[in-house]
Amino acid sequence: MNYKNFTALLLQWHTNVNKRQMPWKGVKDPYKVWLSEIILQQTRVDQGWAYYEKFLKKYPTIELLAKAKDDAVFKLWEGLGYYTRCKNLLYTARFIVKEYGGIFPDKYEDILALKGVGTYTAAAIASFCFDLPYAVVDGNVFRVLSRVYGNATPVDSNEGKKIFSELAANVLDKEKPGLFNQGIMDFGATVCRPALPLCTQCPLNKICSAFKKASVNVLPVKEKLMQKKTRWFTYFVFEARGKVFVRKRITKDIWQNLFEYYLVETAANPLWSYESINDFLKNQTGIQDFKIEQLAAAQPQKLTHQHINGYFIHIILESIPQTLKGDQIQWLGQKAVKLLPFPGFINDYQKIKKNKPLFFKFV
């Protein structure tokens, strides 16, 4: 695996392009970084931002937080939920004042031993504040690494956590760990997003396995997602000069080894419109010229533990774009497509399309 290209491109993007602003970015004070990380453990950035600033205004030092009354701190925390975090915050502040004289520990092992601090938070504090070479591994990092290196191991499995933690350590810039860790987290949040990632603007698309194989929307794989009762599949049926995009499902999920069209899985009903389809094609594949032939609501399929809902969107292209070519992709004529084994979810669509067109056309 080529780690140097990944690291260099990521740092270049972070230094020259990344404009994401947050009040704790670039901060070296471990108290402030720790406070921000505890607040953000179960909280969105936009919500946590205000709480971070309120806490720092009232308790600008760890000593003042340690001396505070429990009820006053809990009142300030009110609305954030997951109050165990607040209990741990108070306990740890008092522990550091008592055991370390108010000086935040500067060794990874000691940071990790603090109550309420896990491997991610410990790596963040160690790298941001003390330039220690520990890689942060969160959902953003899992997603970026899974896509760039084309790894379909479920990120929430024990095996996946081990594999991606080792991969994160390998790509980490050991001389600038804090800068790199902040960069990869921001990259996952703003470019390599869970839904509608900005693939055509991505500085890593030349080395991204998922982009080359048009599998961005099926990575990363999550075991819990596979076990969810309701899933939303949108299949883009790309057709260019009489040939149709198909590929085999190779991940350890439903319908393994059967064929499918271009899949986009979303957490909820995507409620596609012309504008959202246009944005998706532009950002994901770079396709500018196309015709939306039809959009069909799929017939829901009930499996043993899952309900599959979704849509089929038939797209006509002038030619096969470079972004929809790859080792696991085939462009086949209709006769060849009919010979392939598809899951019932897709077969039902093909039958409806042939016998009873219950979908509407875009004008």
N, C-alpha and C positions, 0 to 999 in steps of 0.2 A: 504494500500500500504506500502511496505517496503522501506523506504527512506534511512535508515542507511546503508544497504548493498551497495546500489548504491553509496552513498557518499564515503564510505570507499574504495570500489574497484576503483572508479575514482581517488581518491587522491593517492592511492597506485600506480596506473599506471602512473600518472603524476610525482610522485616523483622518481620512480625507472626505468621507461621505456621511457617516453616522451623525445625525443631528438630534438624536433622542435626548431630551432634557429631563433630569430628575435631580432633586436637591441633594441626594447622597452620592451622586456620581463623582468620582475623583476625590472623595473624602478619605483621609488617612486615619482619622480618629476612630479607633475600634469601638468606642461606646456608641457613636452615631451609626456606624455600619451595623453593629449588632442590633441596635434598636430598630433600624429600618428592616432588617432581615426578619426579625421576630414579628413585626407588624405585617409583613408581606407573606408570611407563611401560608395563610389561608385568606388572603385579601388581595383584591385587584389593586394595581398601582394607582389608578385614579382615585380610589377611595382611601388607600393607605397614606397617600401623600399628605393630606390634611392632618391626619392623626400624628404623623411623624413630626410635622411642624409644631403642632400643639404640645406634644410631649417635650420637644427640645426647648420650647419657650418656657414651660413651667419647670422642667427638670433638665437644665443644660449640662449637668455633669452626673456621673454615675453615683457620686456621693449624695447628691440631693435626692435622686430617685430612691436610693437605699434608705434614706431618712424619712421618706414620705409615708403617710398613713395609708393603709391598705384601701380604705373606702375612697380616698381622694384619687388614688391611681385607678381604681376600678371605675370610678365615675368618668374619668378622662377617657378610659377605654370603651365606655358605653357605646354600643352600636357596632362594634367590630366583631362581636361574637367570639366563639372558641376561647372562653375565658381562662382555660388552662394556660394559654400563652401569657396572659397577664400575671397569673400566679408565678409562672416560671420566670418572668421578667423581674418581678420583685425579689424572688428567692435568689436569683443569680446576681442581681445588683448587690444585695446584702452579702452574699458569699464572697464576691470579688473585693468588696470593701474590707471584710473581715480577714480573708485569707491572703489577699494580695495587696492590701493597703490601698485599695482603690485603683491599682494599676492593672489594666486588662492584660491577661496572660498573652504571651507572644509566641507560644509553641503550639503547633497544630493539635497535638495530643491533649494538651491542657485546655485548649479552646473546645475541643470535641467533648471533653468530660463535663463541661458546664451543663446544667440542667436546661432542657428545652433547646439545646443546640445539636443538630444532626450533622451528617457529613457535608451536606450542601452549604449550610450556614457556616460551618467551621472552615470550609475551603474558601468561601467568600471573604470572611474576616481575615484569614491567614494570607490570602493573595492580595487583597485590596490594601490592607494596612501594613503588612510586614513583608510583602514581596516573596512569600513562600510559594514554591511550585506545586500547588494543589489545584486540581481542575474542579470547577463547579459542574455538577451534573443535575440538570432539572429538565422539565418538559421541553423547553426550547432547545436545549443541547441535544437531548435524545432525538428530536425531530430533525435537526440539521444533520447530525451524523448519520442517522438512518437513511436519509435521502441521498446525501452526498456519496456515501459508501455503498448504497444499495443493499443494506442489510435488513432482512425481513424478520429477524428474530424479535419476538414480542418484547417491547421495551419495559413492560411491567412484569415480566417473568424474572425469576432469579437468574437464569442464564443471560437474559437480555441486559439486566442491570450490571452484571459482571462484565459482559462484552463491551458495552458502551462506556462504562467507567474506565476500562483499560484504554479504549479508543480515545476518550477525552484526555486521558493522561498523555497519550502519545502525540496528540496534535497540539497540546499546550505549549505555548512559548515559555520556556523555563526562565528566560531572562526578563520577560515582561508578563508575568502570570496575571497580575491584576488587570492590566490593559486588555489582555486577550480574553480573560473570563468575562469582563464587561462587554466586550465586543461580540462574543458569540451569543450571549444572552440577548443583547439588543438586536442582533441579526435575526435570531429566531422569532423575536417579537414583532419585527417590522418588515422583514423581507421574506424569510422562510416561514411564513405564517401557517397556522393549522389549516385554515380555509383560504382559498384564493391567494396562494403565495405569488410573489412578484417574480416569477421565473425568468421572464424576458429581460428584467432589469438586474438580475442577480449576477454579481461578479464571479460566482462559483459555478455558473451553469456549464462552463466548458469542462469542468472536472466532476460534475454531478452525475452520478450513475442514474438516479431516478429521472432526471431531466432527459438524459440521453435515451432512456428506455420508456419514456412517457408513463412512468409509474409514480409520479410525485403524489398523486392523490390516494394511493394505496399504502403509502409509508408515512409515518411509522405504523407498525402493526401493534395492536394492543389486545391482550387476551380478554380483558374486561369488556372491551368494545364488542368482541366476538360473542360474548355471553349476554349482551344486552337484549332485552325483549323486543325492542323496536329499532330498526336501522333504516336509513334513507339512502337508497342507491339511485344515482342519476347516471344513465348510460348515454354518452354522446356517440351516435352512430355516424361516424365520419365516412363520407363517400367522395371519392375523387376519380373522375374519368372511368366510372363503372366499377371501381374497386373499393372494397370496404375494409376499414381498420378492424382487426381482431387480434386477440392474444390469449394465451392460456393462463389460467389462474394457478400460480405455483406456490402461493403462501399457504400456511397451515390454517386454513379458514374453511368456511362452507364452500362447496362446489370446487374443491381442489382438483386440478387437472382437466376441468371443463373450460370451454372457451367463453369469451365475453367481448363486449365492445369497450370503449374508453370509459372507465369508471371514475365517478366522483362520489365519495361517500361523505355525507354531512350529518351533524349531530341532530338536526331537526329538519323539518320540511323547508327546502330551499326556496320555494315559491318563485320559480324562475320567471323572469321578464326578459324582454328583448335587451334592455339595458344591462341586466346582470349577466346574461349570456354573452353579450358583446364584451363586457369587462373581463369575464372569465377567459374567453378565447384570446383576448389581447394580452393579458397578464400571464397566462399559463403557457400558451403555445406560440404567441406572437402572430397569430392568424389575424389578418386585417380584412381580407376579401373572402366573404362566405355568404351563403344563403341558408337561412333557417327554414328548412322544408316543412318540418312538422314537429310538434311537441305532443307526446302522449303520456297520460297518467298511467302508470303501470298497474296491472292487476296485483293487489297485495298477495303475498305468499306467506303462509303460516308454516314454519318449520317446528321442530320439537320444542326448541327453547327460544325461537326468534320469530319476529314478524318483520318481513321485508316489504317496504313501501318505496315508491320512487317514480321516476320519469324516464322517458326515452326521448332524446332530442336528435332529430335527423338533420345533419349539417352537410350541405353540398359545397365542395371545394373545387377550385379550378385545377389544382395540382396537389400532389402529396407534399406537405411541408416538411422541412428537415427536422423539425421538432417532433414529428410523429413517425420517426424512423428509428429502428433499433434492433438489437439481436433477438428480442422476444416478441417483436411486432411483425405481423403479416398483413399485407394488403392483397385481398383475394377477390375474385369475381363472385357474383351471386351464386353460381352453380357450386363453386368450391366451398363457399360459406355454408350452404345447405347440408353439406356432408359432415360438418364439424359437430361434435357433441356440445350442446349448450345446456345450462341449467333451465329448469322449468320456468323460472321468472322471465327469462329472455325468450324462450319458446312461446310462451303465452303472448308476448308482444308480437312476435313474428306471425303468429296465427291471426291475431287481430288485424295486423297491418295488411295481411293478404285477403282476409275474408270480410272484415267489418271495420272500416276506418273510423274508430271512435275518438279521434283526436282532431285538434284544430291546426290550421295553417297560419303562419305569420305572413302578413301581406307586406 
